[in-house]
Amino acid sequence: MSQNELKNSFIELGLFLNQFSLESTTQNKVVKKNSSFFDAFESLINLSQSHNGWFTPEQVYFSIQSWSKALTQEHIDQWLSGYTFTDKEPKKIGLILAGNIPLVGFHDFLTVLITGNDVLVKTGSKDQYLVKFLAQYLIQLDERFLSKITFVEGKLEGFDAIIATGSNNTSRYFDYYFKNVPNIIRKNRNSVAVLTGNESKEDLVHLGEDIFRYFGLGCRNVSKLFVPKGYDFKVFFDAIYAYKDVIFYEKYANNYDYNKAVFLMSLYKLLDNEFLTLKEDSSYSSPISSVFYEFYDDIEQVKKRLKDDESFIQCVVSKNLIENSISFGETQKPALWDYADNLDTIDFLNAI
């Protein structure tokens, strides 16, 4: 398949996904293969929470809409315009996907195919169905995808390179097992926000989106705040009150109760608003329903700290305070050119 044919297929996929949203799911008659796939996909969305309790319809629809906005001709052309592609025999690229948030591994899946390579996919046990459904849609658009996409239930074999995502523990296994092939091994990362105390309420409401989207399960969710000494957390709590309904979701509430109890039994000092706890802590990885914070005296020290610890950090959120930081409320809306771990996957694939 030519790259133009591949691009057109993903653009068609974007049009298909654009029909589905939490507010309104409506068939667009110009979308291809709707008669076979529209009702089935709507049913899958409604069943997703039974497959993974964290995949509520709201969260699944958000992911679907994010991808529909990314998979446009304008965005795909902009993404690929900075690369030079040469005709070469397709490589077989193995993917080991995470399953923490809906369609979390789809960017790797897209990148492998749109660069002309073939993909061997081992899905995460907690997100097995969505990406497989989208693969079937692509195959129906163009049957040549059938030879380019393979889902693997057991051991991955016969690949030329690997992209694997997992925890810090599984990454050690990946490093050993895949040491003899080109690889990208992704480990745990977290995202942080740097505040000055001069943020507007609107800024902090948007920061709440970065904290609570996907219940905080993603590496792009903010799990740590850097705040100046004397920071008034009441302003922060007033703003994020907009997200109070998160506590009515049972799985989140169970985590809130458990983690709060653990902190209190350990005699940690907490700030608490009955649906989120704040704990002063130097680490980046906070448990679900909690965000860590750390005071600073000098913003230059924070910048140095973030630079030194960049291998642990996925995103930095600030109001133009930190170089290359992301605006409040935008962490879960990455563009196609926003690569995980800042590793350019297309450059990696083109070099194989």
KAHU-V636973 format. One record per residue. RES is the residue in three letters. SS is DSSP state (H for helix, E for strand, - for the rest). PHI is phi in degrees with one decimal (* if undefined). PSI is psi in whole degrees, 0 to 359 (none if undefined). Layout:
{{RES & SS & PHI & PSI} {RES & SS & PHI & PSI}}
This chain:
{{MET & - & * & 137} {SER & - & -73.4 & 160} {GLN & H & -63.9 & 327} {ASN & H & -64.3 & 321} {GLU & H & -65.7 & 319} {LEU & H & -62.7 & 313} {LYS & H & -57.6 & 314} {ASN & H & -62.1 & 324} {SER & H & -65.9 & 318} {PHE & H & -72.3 & 330} {ILE & H & -64.9 & 318} {GLU & H & -62.1 & 321} {LEU & H & -62.2 & 319} {GLY & H & -59.9 & 320} {LEU & H & -64.7 & 321} {PHE & H & -61.9 & 313} {LEU & H & -65.0 & 330} {ASN & - & -65.9 & 348} {GLN & - & -77.2 & 346} {PHE & - & -113.7 & 119} {SER & - & -149.2 & 162} {LEU & - & -63.4 & 324} {GLU & - & -76.6 & 320} {SER & - & -159.7 & 121} {THR & - & -109.7 & 113} {THR & - & -137.6 & 134} {GLN & - & -69.4 & 137} {ASN & - & -105.8 & 118} {LYS & - & -64.5 & 341} {VAL & - & -85.2 & 350} {VAL & - & -75.2 & 133} {LYS & - & -74.6 & 148} {LYS & - & 66.0 & 18} {ASN & H & -62.1 & 324} {SER & H & -61.1 & 331} {SER & H & -94.1 & 335} {PHE & H & -120.3 & 337} {PHE & H & -61.4 & 303} {ASP & H & -63.8 & 323} {ALA & H & -65.3 & 322} {PHE & H & -72.2 & 320} {GLU & H & -60.1 & 320} {SER & H & -65.1 & 319} {LEU & H & -62.8 & 319} {ILE & H & -58.0 & 316} {ASN & H & -69.8 & 336} {LEU & H & -90.3 & 349} {SER & H & -58.4 & 324} {GLN & H & -68.0 & 334} {SER & H & -74.3 & 336} {HIS & H & -82.3 & 325} {ASN & - & -147.9 & 115} {GLY & - & -58.3 & 338} {TRP & - & -82.5 & 346} {PHE & - & -87.8 & 69} {THR & - & -68.6 & 158} {PRO & H & -53.3 & 320} {GLU & H & -58.2 & 315} {GLN & H & -71.5 & 321} {VAL & H & -67.1 & 316} {TYR & H & -61.2 & 321} {PHE & H & -60.7 & 314} {SER & H & -62.3 & 316} {ILE & H & -61.9 & 316} {GLN & H & -66.2 & 323} {SER & H & -60.8 & 318} {TRP & H & -72.3 & 326} {SER & H & -63.9 & 326} {LYS & H & -75.6 & 333} {ALA & H & -79.5 & 324} {LEU & - & -88.2 & 62} {THR & - & -114.9 & 160} {GLN & H & -59.8 & 319} {GLU & H & -59.7 & 312} {HIS & H & -71.9 & 320} {ILE & H & -66.1 & 318} {ASP & H & -62.7 & 317} {GLN & H & -61.7 & 318} {TRP & H & -62.2 & 313} {LEU & H & -85.1 & 349} {SER & - & -65.1 & 337} {GLY & - & -87.8 & 6} {TYR & - & -119.3 & 155} {THR & - & -109.8 & 125} {PHE & - & -112.3 & 138} {THR & - & -117.9 & 152} {ASP & - & -70.6 & 123} {LYS & - & -153.7 & 163} {GLU & - & -62.1 & 132} {PRO & - & -60.8 & 141} {LYS & - & -95.4 & 155} {LYS & E & -95.8 & 117} {ILE & E & -110.3 & 121} {GLY & E & -84.0 & 136} {LEU & E & -120.6 & 129} {ILE & E & -112.4 & 111} {LEU & - & -96.1 & 149} {ALA & - & -81.3 & 174} {GLY & - & -139.1 & 23} {ASN & - & -75.4 & 328} {ILE & - & -134.8 & 158} {PRO & - & -60.1 & 130} {LEU & - & 60.2 & 31} {VAL & - & -63.1 & 332} {GLY & - & -98.2 & 9} {PHE & H & -67.6 & 330} {HIS & H & -62.8 & 318} {ASP & H & -64.2 & 317} {PHE & H & -58.0 & 311} {LEU & H & -61.0 & 314} {THR & H & -64.4 & 317} {VAL & H & -60.5 & 314} {LEU & H & -71.3 & 319} {ILE & H & -73.6 & 345} {THR & - & -89.2 & 5} {GLY & - & 91.3 & 5} {ASN & - & -93.4 & 171} {ASP & E & -103.2 & 152} {VAL & E & -123.8 & 134} {LEU & E & -111.6 & 117} {VAL & E & -114.3 & 128} {LYS & E & -113.0 & 107} {THR & - & -75.4 & 159} {GLY & - & -69.8 & 147} {SER & - & -63.2 & 338} {LYS & - & -97.5 & 1} {ASP & - & -146.7 & 67} {GLN & - & -91.6 & 340} {TYR & - & -103.1 & 322} {LEU & H & -65.6 & 310} {VAL & H & -67.3 & 327} {LYS & H & -65.0 & 322} {PHE & H & -64.5 & 315} {LEU & H & -65.8 & 327} {ALA & H & -64.2 & 319} {GLN & H & -63.8 & 324} {TYR & H & -63.6 & 316} {LEU & H & -60.8 & 319} {ILE & H & -63.9 & 323} {GLN & H & -69.6 & 328} {LEU & H & -66.7 & 320} {ASP & - & -150.4 & 112} {GLU & H & -64.0 & 346} {ARG & H & -66.7 & 340} {PHE & H & -63.2 & 338} {LEU & H & -59.3 & 325} {SER & H & -87.3 & 352} {LYS & - & -102.5 & 345} {ILE & E & -123.2 & 122} {THR & E & -131.7 & 128} {PHE & E & -98.5 & 134} {VAL & - & -114.3 & 128} {GLU & - & -89.6 & 324} {GLY & - & -101.6 & 229} {LYS & - & -78.0 & 135} {LEU & - & -74.3 & 129} {GLU & - & -143.6 & 159} {GLY & - & 74.7 & 28} {PHE & - & -103.3 & 156} {ASP & - & -95.8 & 339} {ALA & E & -157.9 & 165} {ILE & E & -137.8 & 142} {ILE & E & -125.0 & 115} {ALA & E & -126.3 & 136} {THR & E & -121.5 & 131} {GLY & - & -165.2 & 195} {SER & - & -81.7 & 174} {ASN & H & -60.3 & 326} {ASN & H & -70.1 & 311} {THR & H & -67.9 & 333} {SER & H & -63.7 & 330} {ARG & H & -66.3 & 322} {TYR & H & -66.0 & 315} {PHE & H & -59.3 & 315} {ASP & H & -56.7 & 320} {TYR & H & -75.2 & 312} {TYR & H & -68.7 & 327} {PHE & - & -107.6 & 21} {LYS & - & -66.5 & 339} {ASN & - & -97.1 & 6} {VAL & - & -129.3 & 154} {PRO & E & -55.3 & 137} {ASN & E & -150.9 & 155} {ILE & E & -122.1 & 119} {ILE & E & -113.6 & 115} {ARG & E & -99.6 & 135} {LYS & - & -113.1 & 186} {ASN & - & -63.6 & 134} {ARG & - & -139.1 & 160} {ASN & E & -135.0 & 165} {SER & E & -117.0 & 151} {VAL & E & -129.7 & 158} {ALA & E & -123.4 & 140} {VAL & E & -113.7 & 119} {LEU & - & -111.8 & 155} {THR & - & -112.2 & 343} {GLY & - & 95.8 & 353} {ASN & - & -103.4 & 8} {GLU & - & -69.1 & 147} {SER & - & -76.6 & 165} {LYS & H & -60.0 & 321} {GLU & H & -60.4 & 318} {ASP & H & -56.6 & 314} {LEU & H & -73.4 & 328} {VAL & H & -60.9 & 316} {HIS & H & -65.1 & 324} {LEU & H & -60.4 & 325} {GLY & H & -57.8 & 325} {GLU & H & -61.4 & 319} {ASP & H & -66.2 & 332} {ILE & H & -83.5 & 313} {PHE & H & -97.9 & 342} {ARG & H & -56.8 & 138} {TYR & H & 57.4 & 25} {PHE & H & 60.6 & 21} {GLY & H & 82.1 & 15} {LEU & - & -85.2 & 349} {GLY & - & -94.1 & 159} {CYS & - & -69.9 & 343} {ARG & - & -91.3 & 358} {ASN & - & -76.4 & 138} {VAL & E & -72.1 & 123} {SER & E & -121.0 & 1} {LYS & E & -148.3 & 136} {LEU & E & -114.9 & 136} {PHE & E & -104.5 & 122} {VAL & E & -131.0 & 150} {PRO & E & -70.5 & 152} {LYS & - & -56.8 & 137} {GLY & - & 85.9 & 7} {TYR & - & -59.4 & 138} {ASP & - & -92.2 & 100} {PHE & H & -70.6 & 346} {LYS & H & -61.5 & 322} {VAL & H & -62.7 & 317} {PHE & H & -62.3 & 311} {PHE & H & -64.8 & 323} {ASP & H & -60.4 & 320} {ALA & H & -70.9 & 318} {ILE & H & -83.2 & 2} {TYR & H & -59.3 & 339} {ALA & H & -60.0 & 341} {TYR & H & -103.0 & 17} {LYS & H & -59.5 & 331} {ASP & H & -68.2 & 350} {VAL & H & -59.3 & 332} {ILE & H & -71.1 & 345} {PHE & H & -82.1 & 356} {TYR & - & -88.9 & 122} {GLU & H & -58.6 & 314} {LYS & H & -62.6 & 320} {TYR & H & -66.1 & 315} {ALA & H & -60.7 & 321} {ASN & H & -62.2 & 319} {ASN & H & -67.2 & 320} {TYR & H & -59.3 & 310} {ASP & H & -62.4 & 315} {TYR & H & -66.5 & 310} {ASN & H & -67.6 & 324} {LYS & H & -64.0 & 317} {ALA & H & -62.4 & 318} {VAL & H & -61.7 & 314} {PHE & H & -60.5 & 315} {LEU & H & -68.4 & 321} {MET & H & -65.9 & 333} {SER & - & -87.3 & 5} {LEU & - & 63.8 & 29} {TYR & - & -76.9 & 144} {LYS & - & -80.7 & 128} {LEU & E & -123.4 & 151} {LEU & E & -105.8 & 136} {ASP & E & -146.8 & 137} {ASN & - & -121.9 & 19} {GLU & - & 78.6 & 2} {PHE & - & -144.2 & 357} {LEU & - & -151.3 & 136} {THR & E & -107.8 & 144} {LEU & E & -114.6 & 131} {LYS & E & -130.6 & 133} {GLU & E & -73.2 & 122} {ASP & - & -161.5 & 142} {SER & - & -83.1 & 346} {SER & - & -82.1 & 170} {TYR & - & -100.2 & 333} {SER & - & -96.4 & 100} {SER & - & -96.2 & 153} {PRO & - & -72.8 & 165} {ILE & - & -55.0 & 137} {SER & - & 79.4 & 11} {SER & E & -138.5 & 147} {VAL & E & -127.9 & 135} {PHE & E & -85.8 & 156} {TYR & E & -140.6 & 160} {GLU & E & -147.3 & 134} {PHE & E & -83.4 & 151} {TYR & E & -135.0 & 153} {ASP & - & -98.5 & 323} {ASP & - & -130.4 & 123} {ILE & H & -63.4 & 333} {GLU & H & -65.2 & 327} {GLN & H & -66.4 & 322} {VAL & H & -64.3 & 316} {LYS & H & -60.0 & 318} {LYS & H & -65.6 & 318} {ARG & H & -59.5 & 314} {LEU & H & -65.3 & 324} {LYS & H & -66.0 & 316} {ASP & H & -65.1 & 328} {ASP & - & -103.5 & 21} {GLU & H & -61.7 & 337} {SER & H & -71.9 & 347} {PHE & H & -100.5 & 354} {ILE & E & -116.6 & 132} {GLN & E & -90.1 & 309} {CYS & E & -135.2 & 150} {VAL & E & -119.7 & 128} {VAL & E & -109.9 & 131} {SER & - & -164.3 & 171} {LYS & - & -96.3 & 76} {ASN & - & 58.3 & 28} {LEU & - & -92.9 & 323} {ILE & - & -114.2 & 136} {GLU & - & -57.4 & 134} {ASN & - & 64.9 & 19} {SER & - & -77.2 & 165} {ILE & E & -103.2 & 145} {SER & - & -68.5 & 155} {PHE & - & -57.5 & 135} {GLY & - & 85.2 & 5} {GLU & - & -113.5 & 1} {THR & - & -64.4 & 326} {GLN & - & -95.2 & 22} {LYS & - & -128.1 & 54} {PRO & - & -67.5 & 146} {ALA & - & -79.3 & 168} {LEU & - & -60.9 & 333} {TRP & - & -92.1 & 5} {ASP & - & -91.9 & 93} {TYR & - & -83.5 & 143} {ALA & H & -60.3 & 138} {ASP & H & 60.7 & 14} {ASN & H & 58.8 & 27} {LEU & - & -101.8 & 119} {ASP & - & -73.8 & 105} {THR & H & -68.0 & 326} {ILE & H & -67.1 & 316} {ASP & H & -58.1 & 318} {PHE & H & -59.8 & 313} {LEU & H & -69.9 & 322} {ASN & H & -68.6 & 338} {ALA & - & -85.5 & 351} {ILE & - & -74.0 & none}}
